[in-house]
Amino acid sequence: MSRATISGDLNPRLIDSSIRAKDKLIYEQLKNYVFKHDLLVDKLIYKDVKLTATNDDQYFVFEDFIHQVLLLFSRDTTVLKHFAQSSATPPKSYIRGMLGVSDYAVVYPPNGIIPFHGFAMYVAPLCYVFDKPITLYYFFREIYTRHLFRLHTISSHPQGIVSICILFESLLQACQPHLFYHLRQMGAHPLRLAFKWLMRAFSGYLASDQLLLLWDRILGFNSLEPLAILAVAIFAFRRVNLLETSSYAAAEAVLADITTIKVMPLLQVILLPKD
């Protein structure tokens, strides 16, 4: 995979050239924090990497790479800045012996983010693009604080997960009304089927090269809306099989494997429909 696979205004070459001496110093400090201080979230990170990326045929070779990035990320207090754009607030703990005393409350973990199941998959596909850990780290931090955090934060922001879900439902109902009605009638709500794709930005579901093409669209348009558009396109692509299903389990089985999906042709079907 060439380093030019992802472009947009977060082009890897630009990230490389923008890493200053100060950034390198901060990176080394974060590594020292990892060596000197164990955090409870380290166990969550380790377990998540093992349960997700390590079990994925495309990403298991990057296990150590992903683990390293997430350990540094958990200690990076500059990540806290993204909460200014979020309705969420970072979790806090108290210095020992000072429970309940607000003056002794500290953000924990230091970056304010408790990793959840699948968090490692936000890092995994980027390992195909970078060969330098420091460049991978700063690129991931930028794409997370610019876009990905919105996929697991409830808010009214037009790029938030709620808005992306609404866009998915609206588009599917407009483009495939019969399919939408069929799935609703049998209790297989389309959003329930697609939500895992949206929340993970399709990481772990698409082939890695196709996923990077999708993320390139996100970066290029500075929008998460391509996620909803692709989800609708996949439903339309599997329409015939989905219309033959009569249960949620059957519909889920039809959509279980999308690793053969080609992103660009499907996006064009929705964005550039034929008359």
C-alpha positions as CSV (number, residue, x, y, z in Angstrom):
1,M,0.0,0.0,0.0
2,S,1.6,3.3,-1.0
3,R,1.8,6.2,1.4
4,A,-0.2,8.2,-1.1
5,T,-3.3,6.0,-0.5
6,I,-4.8,8.6,1.8
7,S,-4.7,12.2,0.7
8,G,-7.0,15.1,1.5
9,D,-5.6,17.9,3.7
10,L,-4.2,15.2,6.0
11,N,-1.8,13.9,3.4
12,P,0.8,11.6,5.0
13,R,3.6,13.6,3.3
14,L,2.2,16.8,4.8
15,I,2.0,15.1,8.3
16,D,5.6,14.0,7.8
17,S,6.9,17.4,7.0
18,S,4.9,19.1,9.7
19,I,6.4,17.1,12.5
20,R,8.6,19.5,14.3
21,A,11.4,19.1,16.9
22,K,8.8,20.0,19.6
23,D,6.5,17.2,18.3
24,K,9.3,14.7,18.4
25,L,10.1,15.7,22.0
26,I,6.5,15.3,23.0
27,Y,6.4,11.9,21.4
28,E,9.5,10.8,23.4
29,Q,7.9,12.1,26.6
30,L,4.8,10.1,25.9
31,K,6.9,7.0,25.5
32,N,8.6,7.7,28.8
33,Y,5.2,8.1,30.5
34,V,4.3,4.6,29.2
35,F,7.5,3.1,30.6
36,K,7.2,4.8,34.0
37,H,3.5,4.7,34.8
38,D,1.0,1.8,34.4
39,L,-2.6,2.8,33.9
40,L,-5.7,0.7,34.4
41,V,-6.8,1.5,30.8
42,D,-3.6,-0.2,29.6
43,K,-5.3,-3.5,30.2
44,L,-8.4,-2.4,28.3
45,I,-6.3,-1.4,25.4
46,Y,-4.4,-4.7,25.4
47,K,-7.6,-6.7,25.6
48,D,-9.2,-4.7,22.8
49,V,-6.3,-5.1,20.5
50,K,-6.3,-8.8,21.2
51,L,-10.0,-9.2,20.6
52,T,-10.2,-7.1,17.4
53,A,-7.1,-6.3,15.4
54,T,-5.2,-9.5,16.4
55,N,-8.2,-11.6,15.3
56,D,-8.4,-9.9,11.9
57,D,-6.6,-11.5,9.0
58,Q,-5.7,-8.0,7.6
59,Y,-4.4,-6.4,10.7
60,F,-2.9,-9.1,13.0
61,V,0.6,-8.4,11.8
62,F,0.3,-4.8,13.2
63,E,-0.6,-5.9,16.7
64,D,2.5,-4.3,18.4
65,F,2.2,-1.2,16.2
66,I,-1.4,-0.6,17.2
67,H,-0.8,-1.3,20.9
68,Q,2.1,1.2,21.0
69,V,0.0,4.0,19.4
70,L,-2.9,3.5,21.7
71,L,-0.7,3.5,24.9
72,L,0.8,6.8,23.8
73,F,-2.6,8.1,22.9
74,S,-4.1,7.3,26.3
75,R,-1.4,9.6,27.9
76,D,-1.6,12.5,25.5
77,T,-3.4,15.4,27.3
78,T,-3.5,17.5,24.0
79,V,-6.3,15.1,23.0
80,L,-8.5,16.8,25.6
81,K,-8.9,19.8,23.3
82,H,-11.4,17.9,21.2
83,F,-13.9,18.0,24.1
84,A,-14.4,21.7,23.3
85,Q,-16.2,20.5,20.1
86,S,-18.1,17.7,21.9
87,S,-21.1,17.4,24.2
88,A,-19.2,14.8,26.2
89,T,-17.0,15.6,29.3
90,P,-13.9,13.7,30.1
91,P,-14.1,11.3,33.1
92,K,-12.4,12.3,36.3
93,S,-10.9,10.6,39.3
94,Y,-9.6,11.8,42.6
95,I,-6.2,11.9,44.2
96,R,-6.0,9.1,46.9
97,G,-7.5,10.3,50.1
98,M,-9.3,13.2,48.5
99,L,-12.4,11.5,47.2
100,G,-15.2,14.0,46.5
101,V,-12.9,17.1,46.9
102,S,-13.3,18.9,43.5
103,D,-9.9,20.7,43.8
104,Y,-8.2,17.3,43.7
105,A,-10.2,15.9,40.8
106,V,-8.0,14.9,37.8
107,V,-9.0,13.7,34.3
108,Y,-8.5,10.0,34.0
109,P,-7.2,8.6,31.7
110,P,-5.1,11.6,30.8
111,N,-6.5,11.9,27.3
112,G,-10.1,11.7,28.7
113,I,-11.1,8.7,26.6
114,I,-11.9,5.3,28.0
115,P,-11.3,2.8,25.2
116,F,-14.3,0.6,24.2
117,H,-14.5,-2.6,22.2
118,G,-13.3,-1.9,18.7
119,F,-11.4,1.3,19.4
120,A,-8.2,-0.3,18.1
121,M,-9.8,-0.6,14.7
122,Y,-9.6,3.2,14.3
123,V,-5.8,2.7,14.2
124,A,-5.5,-0.6,12.4
125,P,-6.0,0.5,8.7
126,L,-3.6,3.4,9.0
127,C,-0.8,0.9,9.6
128,Y,-0.9,0.1,5.9
129,V,-0.1,3.7,5.1
130,F,2.8,4.6,7.4
131,D,6.2,3.0,8.1
132,K,7.2,5.4,10.9
133,P,5.5,5.1,14.3
134,I,5.7,8.8,15.0
135,T,4.0,9.7,11.8
136,L,1.3,7.1,12.4
137,Y,0.7,8.4,15.8
138,Y,0.3,12.1,14.8
139,F,-1.9,11.2,11.8
140,F,-4.2,9.0,14.0
141,R,-4.4,11.7,16.6
142,E,-5.4,14.2,14.0
143,I,-8.0,12.1,12.3
144,Y,-9.5,11.0,15.6
145,T,-9.8,14.5,17.1
146,R,-11.1,15.9,13.7
147,H,-13.6,13.2,12.7
148,L,-13.6,9.8,14.5
149,F,-14.5,10.9,18.0
150,R,-17.9,12.0,16.6
151,L,-18.8,8.4,15.9
152,H,-19.1,7.4,19.5
153,T,-20.3,10.7,21.0
154,I,-24.0,11.5,21.2
155,S,-24.6,15.1,20.0
156,S,-26.7,17.2,17.7
157,H,-23.7,18.1,15.6
158,P,-24.4,17.7,11.8
159,Q,-21.3,15.4,11.6
160,G,-22.2,13.4,14.8
161,I,-23.3,9.8,14.9
162,V,-26.9,10.7,15.4
163,S,-26.9,12.9,12.2
164,I,-25.1,10.2,10.2
165,C,-27.7,7.7,11.3
166,I,-30.5,10.0,10.3
167,L,-28.9,10.6,6.9
168,F,-28.6,6.8,6.4
169,E,-32.3,6.2,7.1
170,S,-33.4,9.2,5.0
171,L,-31.3,8.2,2.0
172,L,-32.3,4.5,2.2
173,Q,-36.0,5.4,2.5
174,A,-35.7,7.7,-0.5
175,C,-33.6,5.4,-2.7
176,Q,-35.0,2.0,-1.7
177,P,-38.5,2.6,-0.2
178,H,-39.7,-1.0,-0.8
179,L,-36.6,-2.5,0.8
180,F,-36.8,-0.1,3.7
181,Y,-40.4,-1.0,4.3
182,H,-39.7,-4.7,3.9
183,L,-37.0,-4.7,6.6
184,R,-39.0,-2.6,9.0
185,Q,-42.1,-4.9,8.6
186,M,-40.1,-8.0,9.6
187,G,-38.4,-6.4,12.5
188,A,-35.0,-6.0,10.9
189,H,-34.6,-2.2,11.3
190,P,-32.0,-1.1,8.7
191,L,-30.1,1.1,11.2
192,R,-29.7,-1.8,13.6
193,L,-28.0,-3.7,10.8
194,A,-25.8,-0.8,9.7
195,F,-24.9,0.8,13.0
196,K,-21.7,-1.2,13.6
197,W,-20.4,-0.1,10.2
198,L,-21.1,3.5,10.9
199,M,-19.7,3.6,14.4
200,R,-16.4,1.9,13.3
201,A,-16.2,3.9,10.1
202,F,-16.3,0.4,8.4
203,S,-13.0,-0.6,9.8
204,G,-12.8,-4.3,10.1
205,Y,-15.6,-4.8,7.6
206,L,-14.2,-3.7,4.3
207,A,-11.0,-4.9,2.7
208,S,-8.2,-2.6,3.8
209,D,-7.6,-1.0,0.4
210,Q,-11.3,-0.2,0.0
211,L,-11.5,1.2,3.6
212,L,-8.6,3.6,2.9
213,L,-10.4,4.8,-0.3
214,L,-13.5,5.5,1.9
215,W,-11.4,7.3,4.5
216,D,-9.8,9.3,1.7
217,R,-13.3,10.5,0.8
218,I,-13.9,11.5,4.4
219,L,-10.7,13.5,4.5
220,G,-11.1,15.0,1.1
221,F,-14.7,16.2,1.8
222,N,-14.0,16.9,5.4
223,S,-17.2,15.0,6.2
224,L,-18.4,11.7,7.7
225,E,-21.4,11.6,5.3
226,P,-19.7,9.1,2.9
227,L,-20.2,6.5,5.7
228,A,-24.0,6.8,5.4
229,I,-23.9,7.0,1.7
230,L,-21.8,3.8,1.4
231,A,-24.1,2.0,3.9
232,V,-27.1,2.8,1.7
233,A,-25.3,1.7,-1.4
234,I,-24.5,-1.7,0.2
235,F,-28.1,-2.2,1.1
236,A,-29.1,-1.3,-2.5
237,F,-26.4,-3.7,-3.8
238,R,-27.7,-6.6,-1.7
239,R,-31.3,-5.6,-2.3
240,V,-32.5,-8.8,-4.1
241,N,-31.1,-11.0,-1.3
242,L,-32.5,-8.8,1.4
243,L,-36.0,-8.8,-0.1
244,E,-36.0,-12.6,0.2
245,T,-35.3,-12.6,3.9
246,S,-38.0,-13.0,6.5
247,S,-36.1,-12.4,9.8
248,Y,-33.4,-10.2,11.3
249,A,-31.0,-13.1,11.5
250,A,-31.4,-13.8,7.8
251,A,-30.9,-10.1,6.9
252,E,-27.9,-9.9,9.1
253,A,-26.4,-13.0,7.3
254,V,-26.8,-11.3,3.9
255,L,-24.8,-8.3,5.1
256,A,-22.3,-10.3,7.3
257,D,-19.5,-10.3,4.7
258,I,-18.8,-7.1,2.8
259,T,-15.1,-7.6,2.2
260,T,-15.6,-8.0,-1.5
261,I,-17.4,-4.6,-1.8
262,K,-15.8,-2.0,-4.1
263,V,-16.3,1.4,-2.5
264,M,-16.0,3.8,-5.4
265,P,-18.5,2.2,-7.8
266,L,-21.1,1.9,-5.0
267,L,-20.7,5.5,-3.9
268,Q,-21.2,6.6,-7.5
269,V,-24.4,4.7,-7.7
270,I,-25.9,6.9,-5.0
271,L,-24.1,10.1,-5.7
272,L,-24.5,9.9,-9.5
273,P,-27.7,8.0,-10.2
274,K,-28.6,7.2,-13.8
275,D,-31.7,8.8,-15.1
